[in-house]
Amino acid sequence: MSKVHITDLTLRDAHQSLIATRMSTADMLPACRQLDRIGYWSLEVWGGATFDAFLRYLREDPWERLKQLRTALPDTRLQMLLRGQNLLGYRHYSDDVVRAFVERAAANGMDVFRIFDALNDTRNLVTAIDAVRESGKHAQGTICYTTSPVHNIDTFVQQARTLESMGCDSIALKDMAGLLTPYVTAELVSGITAATTLPVHLHTHATAGTAEMCMLKAIENGCCHIDTAISSFSGGPSHAATESMVAALRGTEYDTGLDLEALQAIDLYFSEIRKKYAQFESENTGPDTRVQIYQVPGGMISNLYTQLREQGALDRVNEVFEEIPRVRKELGYPPLVTPTSQIVGTQALLNVLTGSRYETITNEVKLYLQGRYGKAPAAFDPAVQKQAIGAEISIDVRPADLLEDEMENLRIAAGEIAYNEEDVLTCAMFPEIGKEFLEQRANMKPAAEQAEYDHTAAAERRSRPTEFNVTLHGEPYHIVITGTGHHRQDNRPFYMTVNGVPEEVLVEVLDEIPPPSETTEDRRTSGGSQHPRATRPGDVTTSMPGTIIEVLVDVGDIIEAGTPVLITEAMKMETEIQAPVHGRVTAINVHKGDRVNPDETLIEIEETG
């Protein structure tokens, strides 16, 4: 048995799990010299939700972070988490996009690619693995651990054999929710090490409080690589502490050889850094044994709390937790990891909030049931499948086989705002926010450096302030009004982010002065919304705050009830909004990119017989 090697997750998964992926590059760089001297097997620094957070919140170029970390960490392997054919987005990309992304990531300094598929469909890993090997980098094939009536030790061991046959350099056992227990870990790791010749890397979360025990049993059964996080960013939905595992193994045959004093100096630095991000802290920083029942990953738990708070429905969180296993069963027991965690979690949330299961079905659920994400572990519930996609037959081929090459079209779509291939790929991953970022980057400061934000352009687009800075007791606050909710007796909830933190404010109107020019139609508008309040059967509304992705009808169109009229995006999932009645479209009150809220009339339809 050789010594145990450590991959530290502080710069990616740890802060993704605890502070919503908000740590800036500027706060990472001062620690890099010390990190580089430790002797980690690798540092995970990229992938997962980082791309999204870079563009949406941090106002940083993800490729620039990679370049800077590569320069600052010359002697340590850099590692990323790659979603196979999904890359870092939420759909499957064509093979040429996958190859281009891997090539650019490798050229910019990435060494180790941990490649997984949310369904453990190895067909979705082929292109990424081949591309990594062609780049001369380390291809780590990944098994997403979960439990269900159709998952067992034998299925995972067989997947490990398949990954070895595909040319992987190592195998990662990825326990994204913290479901592993010590003796299951021992059996699983011993089975994989007996069936393959590849090194096994164990990735588990501390959510259920069993991470350290699982790691020790894994090590005793042949695992030589474990994932940890510096102690100030460990525990709860994060991971076991690096220092704790180093101390536990010191003086044994598994000794990591890492210097505890050097690690503690790094911990002191990140302890202070974490204080800066208190506003983004997860509400669950200790053990949460619900994960063993609901299988909800730590990051997903935090996301659900945020979503429900924005809806004014935080008291219904337990209903959502109970609904998630039901939806998962009906969708064929997918492991809950991006993007399937979002697919299942968002649908469960919709089922609870609408009060009618599958009354609203996201586009991603429909694509999933069509087989567009790959082969599910088990059969779908036939009633749910029929409700979502009717008599349509699911595909049984690798989804990417149905996709034409995309890179050239993506280059054309990006146009002049893309200076290089990296920019094109940024737009490919996140078309809306990626394009917005690239258009504004010349005049944009990273959020970490930004004291004031120029809202001139935004003000030109709107007649009412929805994003502004305020100063209270000498402290600056950046406020974005994100939506309004349903009236509750004498008050109405308003949803906003304050320095990026979602908040709900209940407003009770005691007095008001209508604008001199207010008309009867204006009085239908509520709470500062730009859209009239829904009051008629033909008024098209949304069930939750979101963003308009596409308008599917024009004024004058005659449409049937149930016809899709809008596509909205909420919680990174797209949903078709359907016409509530048969009739003629008389008004369209929204445009692509508009933020919308419940109770607002987005489209007006004059009902006909």
RADA-V261623 format. One line per field, one symbol per residue. ss: DSSP state (~ for helix, > for strand, _ for the rest). phi: phi as a letter, one per 40 degrees, with the letter a starting at -180 (. if undefined). A space follows every 10 residues. Layout:
# RADA-V261623
ss = ???
phi = ???
This chain:
# RADA-V261623
ss = ____>>>>_~ ~~~~~~~~__ ____~~~~~~ ~~~~~~~~__ _>>>>>>__~ ~~~~~~~~__ _~~~~~~~~~ ~~_____>>> >>_~~~____ ____~~~~~~ ~~~~~~~___ _>>>>_____ _~~~~~~~~~ ~~~~___>>> >>>>___>__ >_~~~~~~~~ ~~~~~____> >>>>>_____ _~~~~~~~~~ ~~~~~___>> >>>>______ ~~~~~~~~~~ ____>>>>>_ ~~~_______ >~~~~~~~~_ _________~ ~~~~~~~~~~ ~~~~~~_~~~ __________ ~~~~___~~~ ~~~~~~~~~~ ___~~~~~~~ ~~~~~~~~~~ _________~ ~~~~~~~~~~ ~~~~______ _>~~~~~~~_ __________ _~~~~~~~~_ ________~~ ~~____~~~~ ~~~~~~~___ ~~~~~~~~~_ ~~~~~~~~~~ ~~~_______ _____~~~~~ ~_____>>>> >>__>>>>>> >>>>>>>>__ >>>>>>>>__ >>>>>>>___ __________ _~~~>_____ _>>_____>> _____>>>>> >______>>_ ___>>>>>>> __>>>>>>__ __>>>>>>__ ____>>___> __>>>>>__
phi = .cccbbbcbd cacccccbbf gccccdccdc ccccdccchc cabcbagfcc ddcdccbcfb ccccddcccc ccbcbbcbbb bbcfccfbbb bcbccccdcc cccccccchc bbbcbbbccf ccccbdcccc cccccgbccb cbbccabacb badccccccc dcccccgcca bbcbbcbgcc bdccddcccc cccccbbccb bbbabcdcgb dccccccccc bhcbbbbbbd dcbbggccbc cdcccccccc gbccdcgccc cccccccccc ccccdcbdcb dccbbbdbcc dcccgccdcc ddcccccccc cgbccbcccc dccdcccdcc cgfcdcadcc cccccccccc dcccgacgcb bccccccccc gcbhcccacc ccccccccbg cccccbbddc ccbcdbdccc ccccgcccca cccdcccccb dccccccccb ccbbcddcbc cbbcbdcccc cbcbcbaabb bbfgbcbcbb cbibbccbfc bbcbbabbfg ccbbbcbbcb aabcddccbd cccccbggcc bcccbbdccc bbcadabcca bbbbdgccbc cgccbabbba fgbcbcbbcc acibcbabcb bdgccbbdgc ccbbbccbc
